[in-house]
Amino acid sequence: MGKRKELSTERVRKGPKRKNMKVAKARAVLKFERSHERFTWKGALYSDGKRLFKILPPPRDREGIEVDGSCTWFSMASVLEAANRACGIEVGQLSWEDLLELVGTQAQFRINSFLRALKYKGIRTRADFLKGNMEAKRYKIAQYTEFCHWELIKGDVISGLDKDNIKAAVDNALSKSAMICYFPISDNYFLDFAEGMNHIYQYDETQKQRMPNGQIATHTAMVTGFGFEEDIPYFQIQDCNGKRFGKNGFCRILPSSIISMFAFDILQE
């Protein structure tokens, strides 16, 4: 992954079970004229000159992790692993715990805080973190960009990416840039994907979930691709609830259900 363009949530209480949401229900979303364009990191390989390896790490599983915003810690570590492998850089499993020590759980604007920590400090592999090796290599990013219109988010009313931001995010996905996304949670996300369903997730304001502080529940995931089902665009994501979640750990989400996306380039030293 050469030079690119400049580029949370705890488990929440499940609400009442609801009927499976079909893609057809999303016909009101923006249509996209570039329906021939698709890309996925799923199954993509890289070579170290001797062997082939998968670019994407296996889906992480945060079950039993009692840390606020664990989805963001896990997703950040996974996407940085994938970004390095996409550039042909061998890397072991990166330590989300190292990132936790750098940022803490009380940081405001958590994702931006994580990205700044990755830019200026970097994180070690989990093996080096557990050994306490402070001299070990730290994996960093060079720059990052956010696609979002925060001014559209007011109180309980959440507006997803607009058409311009969707196009910019798609351009970065198609240029093989590493990305993460941040989106609100309604009952159908955990209820349906926990049962292995493979439809496209659409946020349902009538079934919104809330955090203990009253805020709308949100989630963070690694973006692994972009595609279409008929004329409906979606981003493919890798969740952090293990392979049992979604389709072997992967889900799909409507762009209009995403609050914000972040893309970045790694620092190659």
C-alpha positions as CSV (number, residue, x, y, z in Angstrom):
1,M,0.0,0.0,0.0
2,G,2.1,2.9,-1.2
3,K,1.2,6.5,-0.9
4,R,-2.5,7.0,-0.5
5,K,-4.8,10.0,-0.6
6,E,-4.9,12.0,2.6
7,L,-6.9,10.5,4.0
8,S,-17.6,2.4,20.4
9,T,-18.9,0.6,22.0
10,E,-19.2,-2.0,24.6
11,R,-21.7,-4.8,24.2
12,V,-25.1,-3.4,24.7
13,R,-28.3,-4.8,26.0
14,K,-30.3,-6.5,23.3
15,G,-33.7,-5.1,22.6
16,P,-36.8,-7.1,21.6
17,K,-36.3,-9.5,18.7
18,R,-37.4,-8.1,15.4
19,K,-38.0,-9.5,11.9
20,N,-35.1,-9.9,9.5
21,M,-34.4,-6.7,7.7
22,K,-34.3,-7.2,3.9
23,V,-32.1,-5.2,1.5
24,A,-35.3,-4.3,-0.3
25,K,-36.2,-2.2,2.7
26,A,-33.3,0.1,1.9
27,R,-34.5,1.2,-1.5
28,A,-34.7,4.8,-0.3
29,V,-30.9,5.1,0.1
30,L,-28.8,6.9,-2.4
31,K,-28.1,5.0,-5.6
32,F,-24.6,4.9,-6.9
33,E,-23.7,5.2,-10.6
34,R,-20.4,3.3,-10.3
35,S,-22.0,-0.1,-9.7
36,H,-19.4,-1.9,-11.7
37,E,-16.7,-1.0,-9.1
38,R,-16.0,-3.5,-6.3
39,F,-13.1,-4.4,-4.0
40,T,-12.4,-6.6,-1.0
41,W,-9.4,-7.5,1.1
42,K,-11.1,-10.7,2.0
43,G,-9.0,-13.6,0.6
44,A,-6.3,-11.2,-0.7
45,L,-2.8,-12.5,-0.3
46,Y,0.7,-11.0,0.0
47,S,4.1,-12.6,-0.4
48,D,7.3,-12.3,1.6
49,G,9.2,-13.7,-1.3
50,K,8.9,-17.3,-0.1
51,R,5.3,-17.8,1.0
52,L,1.9,-16.3,0.6
53,F,-0.1,-15.0,3.5
54,K,-3.5,-13.5,4.0
55,I,-3.6,-9.7,4.3
56,L,-6.5,-9.7,6.7
57,P,-5.9,-11.1,10.2
58,P,-8.5,-13.5,11.6
59,P,-11.6,-11.8,13.1
60,R,-10.8,-10.8,16.7
61,D,-13.1,-11.8,19.5
62,R,-13.7,-9.4,22.4
63,E,-15.8,-11.7,24.4
64,G,-14.9,-11.4,28.1
65,I,-13.0,-8.1,27.5
66,E,-14.4,-5.6,30.0
67,V,-12.9,-2.4,28.6
68,D,-15.0,0.6,27.4
69,G,-14.8,0.9,23.6
70,S,-13.2,-2.5,23.1
71,C,-14.5,-2.6,19.5
72,T,-12.3,0.4,18.7
73,W,-9.2,-0.9,20.3
74,F,-9.5,-4.2,18.5
75,S,-10.4,-2.7,15.1
76,M,-7.5,-0.3,15.2
77,A,-5.0,-3.0,15.8
78,S,-6.5,-5.3,13.1
79,V,-6.6,-2.6,10.4
80,L,-3.0,-1.6,11.1
81,E,-1.9,-5.2,10.7
82,A,-3.7,-5.4,7.4
83,A,-2.3,-2.1,6.2
84,N,1.3,-3.3,6.8
85,R,0.8,-6.6,5.1
86,A,-0.8,-4.9,2.1
87,C,2.5,-3.0,1.8
88,G,4.4,-6.3,1.9
89,I,5.6,-5.7,5.5
90,E,5.6,-8.8,7.7
91,V,3.9,-8.2,11.1
92,G,2.6,-10.4,13.9
93,Q,-0.5,-9.7,15.8
94,L,-0.5,-6.1,17.0
95,S,-1.3,-5.3,20.6
96,W,-4.6,-3.5,21.3
97,E,-3.5,-3.4,24.9
98,D,-0.5,-1.2,23.9
99,L,-2.9,1.3,22.4
100,L,-5.0,1.2,25.5
101,E,-2.0,2.2,27.6
102,L,-1.2,5.1,25.3
103,V,-4.8,6.5,25.1
104,G,-6.8,5.2,28.1
105,T,-10.5,4.7,28.3
106,Q,-11.5,8.3,29.1
107,A,-10.3,10.1,26.0
108,Q,-12.7,12.3,24.2
109,F,-13.1,11.8,20.4
110,R,-11.7,8.3,21.0
111,I,-11.0,7.3,17.3
112,N,-9.1,10.6,16.6
113,S,-7.1,10.1,19.9
114,F,-6.2,6.6,18.7
115,L,-5.1,7.8,15.3
116,R,-2.9,10.5,16.8
117,A,-1.3,7.9,19.1
118,L,-0.6,5.6,16.1
119,K,0.9,8.6,14.2
120,Y,3.2,9.9,17.0
121,K,3.8,6.8,19.1
122,G,2.8,3.6,17.3
123,I,2.2,0.2,18.9
124,R,4.1,-3.0,19.3
125,T,3.3,-6.6,18.5
126,R,1.4,-8.4,21.2
127,A,4.4,-10.7,21.7
128,D,6.7,-7.7,22.4
129,F,4.0,-6.0,24.6
130,L,3.6,-9.1,26.8
131,K,7.4,-9.4,27.1
132,G,7.6,-5.8,28.2
133,N,10.1,-5.1,25.4
134,M,10.2,-1.3,25.3
135,E,12.9,-1.2,22.5
136,A,10.7,-3.2,20.1
137,K,9.6,-1.8,16.8
138,R,6.5,0.3,16.9
139,Y,4.1,0.3,13.9
140,K,2.9,3.8,13.0
141,I,0.7,5.6,10.5
142,A,1.8,8.6,8.4
143,Q,-1.4,10.5,8.0
144,Y,-5.2,10.1,8.2
145,T,-8.4,11.7,7.0
146,E,-11.9,11.5,8.2
147,F,-15.0,11.4,6.0
148,C,-17.9,12.9,7.9
149,H,-20.3,15.8,8.4
150,W,-20.4,16.2,12.2
151,E,-22.6,19.2,11.9
152,L,-25.4,16.9,10.7
153,I,-25.4,15.0,14.0
154,K,-27.6,16.7,16.5
155,G,-28.8,15.0,19.6
156,D,-30.7,11.9,18.8
157,V,-30.8,12.6,15.1
158,I,-28.0,10.9,13.3
159,S,-27.3,11.5,9.6
160,G,-25.0,9.1,7.8
161,L,-22.4,9.8,5.1
162,D,-23.6,12.1,2.4
163,K,-23.1,11.4,-1.3
164,D,-19.8,13.3,-1.5
165,N,-18.3,11.6,1.5
166,I,-19.5,8.2,0.2
167,K,-17.7,8.8,-3.1
168,A,-14.5,9.9,-1.4
169,A,-14.6,6.8,0.9
170,V,-15.2,4.5,-2.0
171,D,-12.3,6.1,-3.9
172,N,-10.1,5.3,-1.0
173,A,-11.4,1.7,-0.7
174,L,-10.8,1.1,-4.4
175,S,-7.3,2.5,-4.1
176,K,-6.7,-0.2,-1.4
177,S,-6.4,2.2,1.5
178,A,-6.9,1.0,5.1
179,M,-10.1,2.3,6.7
180,I,-12.3,1.9,9.7
181,C,-15.9,3.0,10.2
182,Y,-18.0,4.3,13.1
183,F,-21.8,3.8,13.1
184,P,-24.8,3.8,15.4
185,I,-26.4,0.5,16.6
186,S,-30.0,-0.5,16.5
187,D,-31.4,-3.8,17.7
188,N,-31.1,-5.5,14.3
189,Y,-27.3,-5.3,14.3
190,F,-26.5,-7.7,17.1
191,L,-29.8,-9.7,16.9
192,D,-29.5,-10.5,13.2
193,F,-25.7,-10.9,12.8
194,A,-25.4,-12.9,15.9
195,E,-27.6,-15.4,14.1
196,G,-25.3,-15.5,11.1
197,M,-27.5,-13.5,8.8
198,N,-25.8,-11.9,5.7
199,H,-28.1,-9.0,4.8
200,I,-27.0,-5.4,4.6
201,Y,-27.3,-3.6,7.9
202,Q,-29.4,-0.5,8.0
203,Y,-29.6,1.6,11.1
204,D,-33.2,1.7,12.4
205,E,-34.0,4.9,14.5
206,T,-37.1,3.2,15.9
207,Q,-34.9,0.5,17.4
208,K,-31.9,2.5,18.6
209,Q,-29.9,1.2,21.4
210,R,-28.5,3.4,24.2
211,M,-25.4,3.4,26.4
212,P,-25.9,3.6,30.2
213,N,-25.2,7.4,30.0
214,G,-28.2,7.8,27.6
215,Q,-26.1,8.4,24.5
216,I,-27.0,6.4,21.3
217,A,-24.9,3.2,21.2
218,T,-22.2,3.2,18.5
219,H,-19.7,0.6,17.1
220,T,-16.4,0.6,15.3
221,A,-15.2,-1.9,12.7
222,M,-12.5,-2.4,10.1
223,V,-13.6,-1.7,6.5
224,T,-12.5,-4.6,4.3
225,G,-14.3,-3.9,1.0
226,F,-17.0,-2.2,-1.1
227,G,-19.6,-3.6,-3.4
228,F,-23.2,-3.7,-4.5
229,E,-26.2,-6.0,-4.1
230,E,-28.2,-5.1,-7.2
231,D,-28.1,-1.3,-7.2
232,I,-27.6,-0.9,-3.4
233,P,-24.0,0.0,-2.3
234,Y,-22.5,-1.4,0.8
235,F,-19.2,-1.5,2.7
236,Q,-18.0,-4.8,3.9
237,I,-16.6,-4.8,7.4
238,Q,-14.8,-7.2,9.7
239,D,-16.4,-7.2,13.2
240,C,-14.6,-8.0,16.5
241,N,-17.1,-10.5,17.9
242,G,-15.4,-13.6,16.5
243,K,-16.1,-15.8,13.5
244,R,-19.5,-16.8,14.8
245,F,-20.8,-13.2,14.1
246,G,-22.2,-12.3,10.7
247,K,-20.7,-14.5,8.0
248,N,-17.5,-15.9,9.5
249,G,-16.9,-12.5,11.2
250,F,-17.8,-10.3,8.2
251,C,-20.8,-8.1,7.8
252,R,-22.2,-5.5,5.3
253,I,-23.5,-2.0,6.0
254,L,-25.2,0.7,4.1
255,P,-23.0,3.8,3.6
256,S,-26.0,5.9,4.8
257,S,-25.9,4.1,8.1
258,I,-22.2,5.1,8.8
259,I,-21.5,8.2,10.8
260,S,-17.9,8.6,10.0
261,M,-15.0,6.8,8.1
262,F,-11.3,7.2,8.6
263,A,-8.6,6.3,6.1
264,F,-4.9,6.3,6.7
265,D,-1.4,5.4,5.2
266,I,1.2,3.6,7.2
267,L,4.6,5.0,8.0
268,Q,7.2,2.9,6.2
269,E,10.6,3.2,7.8
